Amino acid sequence: MIARVVLTLLLLLAGGACTAVACGYRGVDVWVWDWADVVVKRRTAYGAPWRSLTVMRINFGLMGIALLACGLTTLTS
């Protein structure tokens, strides 16, 4: 029971964070872009982990939708 509550909270928290990046809330998308530029070793032709900031935001948006859907499903089941 407690594990399901913790899983639900983590899924909703991660989904909310991904959604915040996708929406560009308070510049967090640029922060993630800069962080990934330092940490990620795989590079595209442009020298960044993603082709552009828009592609990164779309990726985070899709992941945010999936995580929120999983969290809500876990919450209601």
Backbone as numpy.savetxt, mean C-alpha at the origin, in Angstrom:
# Nx Ny Nz CAx CAy CAz Cx Cy Cz
-9.92 -16.73 18.30 -10.74 -15.53 18.30 -9.87 -14.27 18.30
-8.90 -14.23 19.19 -8.03 -13.05 19.27 -7.17 -12.95 18.01
-6.74 -14.08 17.47 -5.93 -14.05 16.25 -6.73 -13.47 15.08
-8.01 -13.78 15.01 -8.85 -13.25 13.93 -9.01 -11.73 14.07
-9.16 -11.25 15.30 -9.28 -9.81 15.53 -7.99 -9.10 15.15
-6.86 -9.67 15.54 -5.56 -9.08 15.19 -5.35 -9.09 13.68
-5.68 -10.20 13.03 -5.57 -10.27 11.57 -6.44 -9.22 10.90
-7.66 -9.08 11.37 -8.57 -8.07 10.81 -8.00 -6.67 10.97
-7.50 -6.36 12.15 -6.94 -5.03 12.39 -5.71 -4.78 11.51
-4.86 -5.78 11.36 -3.69 -5.61 10.51 -4.06 -5.42 9.04
-5.04 -6.19 8.57 -5.48 -6.04 7.18 -6.09 -4.66 6.95
-6.91 -4.20 7.87 -7.53 -2.88 7.70 -6.49 -1.76 7.81
-5.52 -1.91 8.69 -4.47 -0.92 8.83 -3.60 -0.86 7.58
-3.20 -2.01 7.06 -2.38 -2.04 5.85 -3.16 -1.52 4.65
-4.44 -1.88 4.56 -5.27 -1.37 3.48 -5.44 0.14 3.54
-5.61 0.65 4.73 -5.71 2.11 4.89 -4.42 2.82 4.54
-3.29 2.22 4.92 -2.00 2.83 4.58 -1.77 2.83 3.07
-2.09 1.72 2.42 -1.94 1.67 0.96 -2.87 2.65 0.27
-4.06 2.80 0.81 -5.01 3.76 0.24 -4.51 5.20 0.43
-3.90 5.48 1.58 -3.33 6.81 1.82 -2.22 7.12 0.83
-1.39 6.14 0.53 -0.33 6.33 -0.47 -0.95 6.56 -1.85
-1.97 5.77 -2.18 -2.60 5.90 -3.49 -3.27 7.26 -3.68
-3.80 7.81 -2.61 -4.48 9.11 -2.70 -3.53 10.28 -2.54
-2.29 10.00 -2.17 -1.33 11.08 -2.00 -1.59 11.90 -0.75
-2.09 11.28 0.29 -2.45 11.99 1.52 -1.21 12.61 2.16
-1.17 13.91 2.26 -0.10 14.67 2.90 1.30 14.33 2.40
1.41 14.00 1.14 2.71 13.76 0.54 3.33 12.42 0.87
2.53 11.50 1.43 3.08 10.19 1.79 3.49 9.41 0.55
2.90 9.69 -0.60 3.29 9.00 -1.83 4.72 9.36 -2.23
5.09 10.60 -2.07 6.46 11.02 -2.39 7.44 10.44 -1.39
7.03 10.35 -0.12 7.88 9.75 0.90 8.15 8.28 0.57
7.11 7.55 0.17 7.28 6.14 -0.20 8.15 6.02 -1.44
7.97 6.90 -2.41 8.79 6.90 -3.62 10.27 7.08 -3.26
10.56 8.06 -2.39 11.95 8.31 -1.99 12.52 7.15 -1.19
11.71 6.58 -0.29 12.16 5.45 0.51 12.48 4.26 -0.39
11.61 3.97 -1.34 11.84 2.85 -2.25 13.05 3.10 -3.13
13.31 4.35 -3.46 14.48 4.69 -4.27 15.76 4.32 -3.53
15.77 4.44 -2.22 16.94 4.11 -1.42 17.05 2.61 -1.16
15.91 1.95 -0.89 15.92 0.58 -0.40 15.90 -0.46 -1.52
15.10 -0.26 -2.54 14.86 -1.29 -3.56 16.04 -1.37 -4.52
16.49 -2.57 -4.79 17.63 -2.77 -5.69 17.21 -2.93 -7.15
16.00 -3.48 -7.38 15.52 -3.67 -8.76 15.12 -2.31 -9.33
15.65 -1.99 -10.49 15.41 -0.68 -11.09 14.82 -0.83 -12.49
14.03 0.15 -12.88 13.54 0.21 -14.24 14.53 1.02 -15.08
14.19 1.25 -16.31 15.07 2.03 -17.18 15.23 3.47 -16.69
14.24 3.95 -15.91 14.29 5.32 -15.41 15.08 5.44 -14.11
15.54 4.32 -13.56 16.33 4.35 -12.35 15.52 4.29 -11.07
14.22 4.11 -11.16 13.36 4.05 -9.98 12.65 2.69 -9.95
12.15 2.28 -8.80 11.46 0.99 -8.71 10.19 0.93 -9.57
9.53 2.07 -9.77 8.34 2.11 -10.61 8.62 3.02 -11.80
7.80 2.89 -12.83 7.99 3.73 -14.02 7.71 5.20 -13.72
6.67 5.44 -12.90 6.34 6.81 -12.56 5.58 6.82 -11.24
5.39 8.00 -10.71 4.64 8.15 -9.47 3.20 7.69 -9.65
2.64 7.92 -10.82 1.26 7.50 -11.10 1.13 5.98 -11.10
2.07 5.28 -11.69 2.04 3.82 -11.69 2.15 3.29 -10.25
3.02 3.91 -9.45 3.15 3.51 -8.06 1.84 3.70 -7.31
1.21 4.84 -7.52 -0.05 5.12 -6.82 -1.15 4.16 -7.26
-1.19 3.78 -8.53 -2.17 2.81 -9.00 -1.93 1.45 -8.34
-0.65 1.03 -8.27 -0.32 -0.24 -7.63 -0.75 -0.25 -6.16
-0.45 0.83 -5.45 -0.85 0.90 -4.04 -2.37 0.97 -3.90
-3.04 1.61 -4.84 -4.50 1.67 -4.79 -5.14 0.31 -4.95
-4.64 -0.46 -5.91 -5.18 -1.81 -6.11 -4.91 -2.69 -4.89
-3.70 -2.60 -4.33 -3.38 -3.39 -3.15 -4.22 -2.93 -1.96
-4.46 -1.64 -1.84 -5.29 -1.14 -0.75 -6.71 -1.65 -0.84
-7.26 -1.68 -2.04 -8.61 -2.21 -2.23 -8.66 -3.68 -1.84
-7.66 -4.44 -2.27 -7.63 -5.88 -1.95 -7.50 -6.11 -0.45
-6.62 -5.37 0.21 -6.43 -5.55 1.65 -7.67 -5.13 2.45
-8.29 -4.04 2.05 -9.51 -3.61 2.73 -10.65 -4.61 2.54
-10.75 -5.16 1.33 -11.78 -6.17 1.07 -11.54 -7.42 1.92
-10.28 -7.85 2.01 -9.96 -9.02 2.86 -10.24 -8.72 4.32
-9.90 -7.52 4.76 -10.16 -7.15 6.15 -11.64 -7.11 6.47
-12.43 -6.56 5.57 -13.87 -6.49 5.80 -14.50 -7.87 5.74
-13.99 -8.72 4.87 -14.49 -10.10 4.79 -14.17 -10.86 6.09
-12.96 -10.68 6.59 -12.58 -11.32 7.84 -13.39 -10.77 9.00
-13.69 -9.50 8.96 -14.46 -8.87 10.03 -15.90 -9.38 10.07
-16.48 -9.59 8.92 -17.90 -9.97 8.87 -18.12 -11.48 8.89
-17.08 -12.28 8.75 -17.30 -13.73 8.74 -17.09 -14.35 10.11
